[in-house]
Amino acid sequence: MNVPKAGCRTYLARLGGVDVPEVMGSRSTYIRGGFGGYRGRSLQVGDILSAGQGKYSPITECPRVLIPGYCDHPVLRVTMGPQAETLTPESLCLFLSSSYVVTDRCDRMGCSLKGPVLAHRQKADIVSDGTVFGAVQVPGNGLPIILLADRQTIGGYAKPVTVISVDRPLLAQMVPGSSVRFEAVSLWTARELAVTAEYRFQKWITHEQSH
């Protein structure tokens, strides 16, 4: 297996996938909840995984244009909202012009950052509302937390910005000690980047299926 050149994870693709029970439309493992995947836990030495059924196709290398620009010091693009107005204007500018470091409080639920402390106009608490993958919470201590795949469904801290969908893979590769910066983009730009990425992926899949 290849060792990742940047980040902390590499990926193995098997024809037909892994033959484990499907839970809620997925065969992935939710370790925190103890279900899904292989016995609802991390893999251990001696585990044997069977491949699922799949049509044979030649193995080809994934085009570079589809591989995110993994690095140890990514710049994550964000859109404003849903509670951008909760930070002072000075703090919002500080957030977008500063470098933050990933702490050891980092897992699939969220990623806590260390860096310049941000100030709220009034208070950090809001009426609890829904969260999304990539939302950046700023609790009372003023240090950002990026919500990830296993985040809670609702949260009561202000979320001034959200990491755009095409940069989420960069989040998954960050490790404690990595530094990260943020850059604001418009909703239109975020949508255009997402549509372009999906078009390139579907074009590659269609090409592979036709050979």
N, C-alpha and C positions, 0 to 999 in steps of 0.2 A: 504494500500500500504506500502511496506517495505521502511524504511528510509535508504539511502545509508550509509554504514559504513565508506566509504572514498570517497573523491571527492564531487561533487555537484549535481550529477544526478543519478536518478534511472530509470528503464525502465518498461513499461507495455506492454505486448504482448496480443493481442486480436485475437481470431480465426476469420479468414477472413479479418483481418485488419480493418481500419477505412473507412467508406463509404463516401469519399469525391472525388471530380473530380480529375482525373489523369492529371497532367500537365508535359509534357516533360518526360513521363515515370515514374513519381514519385507522391506520395501523400503527400510528406513532405511539410513543410511551409518555404518559403523564405521571412522572415519578412522584411529584408532590401529592397527587391523589391516589397513587398506587394502582393504576389500572391502564389498560392498553398495552400495545407492543408485546414484548415477551414477558409474561407473568407480572406485568406492571412494575418492573424494576429495571435497574441498569444491568447491562450484560456483564457476565462473570466468566472467568476462565472455565472452560469445559462446556459452556452453552453451545448447543447445536441449532442452527437456524436453517430451515428448509426454504428453498426458493419456491415462489408461486408459479402458476402457469402463465406462460407468455409466448407470443409468437417470436420465432427467431428473427433477428435482424443484425446486420453487421454493426460492430462497435465503432463509432466514430468519435473523434475528439470534439468537445464542445467549442464552438467558435469563440474566439477571444472577446468579441463584441458583446457576448452574453454573460461574460464573467465580470462581476463587480470589481472595482479597483481596490481590492483589499490592501490595507497597509496598517502599520501600527499607530499612525497619527491621522485618522480620517477627518475630513470636513463634512459634517452632516448638514444637509439642507433642511430647513424647517419652514413651515407656514405659520402665520400668526393665528393664535386662537386655540381653544375657544375662550380663554380668559386672559388675553394679552393685556387688557386694561388694568389687571390687578397689580402688576408691577409698576414701579415708578418709571417714567421715561428714561431716567439716568440708568436704572438697573437693567432695563431692556437693552439699551445700547451697550452696557457693560457685558451682558451675557453674550451678545453677538460679536463682541470684539476681543473676547478673552479665551484663554485655553483652560480646559478642565482636565482633571486626571481621574481615571476610573479607579474606584476604591475596591477593597476586597469584599465589599457588600454588593456582590454582583452575581445574579443567577438568571434563570429563565423568567422570573417574575419581574425583576427590575434591576436597574444599574444605577447605583449612587455615585455622584461625582463630587470631587473636591476641587475648590477653586474660589474665585471671588464670590463673596456673599451678596445675595440679591435682596433688595428691600421691597416690601409690598406697600401699596398706597395706604391700605388700612390693615387688613389681616389676611393670613394665609388660608384660613378655613372658608369653605363655600358650602352651599347646600349640595350634598352628595349627588353626583350625576355620572353618566356612563363614561367609561374610559376606552381608549383605542390604542392599538399597538403603535408605539412611537411617541405617545403623549409625554410631555415633559412636565412633571409636577414640581412645584416649588413649595415645600412645607415651611413651617415657622422658622426653621434654622437658616433659611435662605439658600440652601444648597440643593441643586437640581437632582431629580431622580427620573431616569428614563424608564417608562413602563414597557415591558417586553411581552413575549408570547403568552406567558402564564400569569399575566397581571390579574388583579382583582377586577370584577366586572364594573364596580362603581368606586368612586373615590371622593374624598372631601377636601382635597387640597387644590389650590388654583393650578391650572394647566395653561400657561401663557403661550406655548408653542407646541408644534407637533412635527416630528421627523417625517419626511415624505416617504412614500412607500418604496421607491426605488433605492433608497439608502438604508432600508431596514437590514439587508444582508450584512452591511458593514457593522451594524450594531451587534449582530450575533457573533462576530469574530473578535470583538474587543476583549481584552484581558486586563486584570488589575495592573495598574502602572501605565497603561496606554493613555495618551493624551488625545483630546478631541476638541475640535472647534465647531462653531455653528455659523451657518450662513442663511439669511432669510431669502425666500423666493415667494413669488405670487402663487395663488391657487391655480391660475392658468398654466404657469410654468410646471408646477407639480403634476398637473393632469397631462400635459403634453409629454413629459418625461415618462410617465406611467404608460401612456398609450403607445409611445415609441418602443418601449421595452417589451410590451406584450406583443406588438406587431413583429418585432425581430424574433421573438421566441416562437410564435406560431408559424412564421415563415420557415424557420429551421425545422420544426416538427413536420410540417407539410412536405418539405424537401426530403427528410429522412424516410417518411412513410411512402414516398413515391419511388424509392429505390430498393 
